[in-house]
Amino acid sequence: MRTQVGIIGAGPAGLLLSHLLHLRGIDSVVLETRNRDQIESTIRAGVLEQGTMDLLTEAGVGARMKAEGALHHGFELAFEGKRRRIDLTGLTGHSITVYAQHEVLKDLVAARVAANGALRFGVSETSIHGIDSDKPSIRYRHEGETCELQCDFVIGCDGSQGVSRASIPQALRKDYERVYPFGWFGILCEGPPSSDELIYARHERGFALVSTRSPNVQRMYFQCDPKDSVENWSDDCIWAELHARVDSHDGQRIVDGKIFQKNIVGMRSFVSATMQHGRLFLAGDAAHIVPPTGAKGLNLAVADVRVLTQALNAFYVENRTDLLDSYSETALKRIWRAEHFSYWMTSMMHRIEGASPFEQQLQVAELEYVTTSRAAATAMAENYVGVAAV
């Protein structure tokens, strides 16, 4: 099989890139190890920046996001028994939409199917060849047969455990990583929202986050030991912990509900500072990971795709290679800005094991500052909605 762009991974980056290229008349094939049901049913949070919302709308896949997503004009920071609001729209003129990542994937898959896009689900034994040449290829197995996809470019959107990043020689890669000594215990529960907007809570017992998935389903997290087990936590203990961390002194309380999903996720920051080699380019989680505190993961993937789309379009339409040559440099400017913001939010909001009383008070002082200084609040808001990221 022959195509112009071979894309490995049907996550947000791979599917959106395929669709944007299609709109510009550039052919692509998407290869994915999972099946369609697995992709569309893996529940993950989604906070969409203004730029992400705009690009999905421009691509013709934003109708359901606008109809079903929750448009938020701010969020609350809870600490020392009080809540203070960061007015995103008032400070920046922009907003965010809470719309789960798997819903974005449903919209993108539907768009690719409607356009007769080439999607290959359930592939295995994927390998990349010839990236140092102008005729790279991807070999894989699909429905019991060994296949080869010949292409002009290979785009690796297959996450941190995929084959794409590993296909760049270790000697040529510069990888940066920080593993955090805590994780998030996440729940999905039935019930009404506890707040009209997200609540980020800093407490001496640890961080907590309250989010809305739908009018009847809520998503909440609290900081935990990443080696803990969900079996150690009864529903009553979970609610007691969340109430202790989020409820305010003036009587504002989160709403309990029937818990129907529990999970624990680890947290790390990672950047592969080499996002391209020959005809192979990395995008999304294949190139970078952020802790979820700053809500940047999906948005960074979309930002990578925006840059790649422009670069590939310039190659095919104008025979230019300058944008492809500078892809890593261009993308990494935004990535490091988002990595810093996510690290800063994580460090300010979480209980740090071994932190002295002095260091704990510094966290409180930082929160006091960003919630009382318009300049500091604006900086936070600009980073959160994405306008501060170059």
Buried (B, 14 or more C-beta within 10 A) or exposed (E): EEBBBBBBBBBBBBBBBBBBBBBEEBBBBBBBBBEBEEBBEEBBBBBBBBBBBBBBEEBEBBEBBEEEBBBBBBBBBBBBEBBBBBBBBBBBEBBBBBBBBBBBBBBBBEBBEEEEBBBBBBBEEBEBBBBEEEEBBBEBEBEEEEBEBBBBBBBBBBBBEBBBBBBBEEEEBEEEEBEBEBBBBBBBBEBEBBBEBBBBBBBEEBBBBBBBBBEEBBBBBBBBBBEEEBEEBEBEEBBEBBEBBBBBEEEBEBEBBEBEEBEBBEBBBBBBBBBBBBBBBBBBBBBBBBBBBBBBBBBBBBBBBBBBBBBBBBBBEEEEEEBBEEBBEBBBEBBBBBBBBBBBBBBBBBBBEEEEEEEBEBBBEBBBEBBEEEEBBBBBBBBBBBBBBE
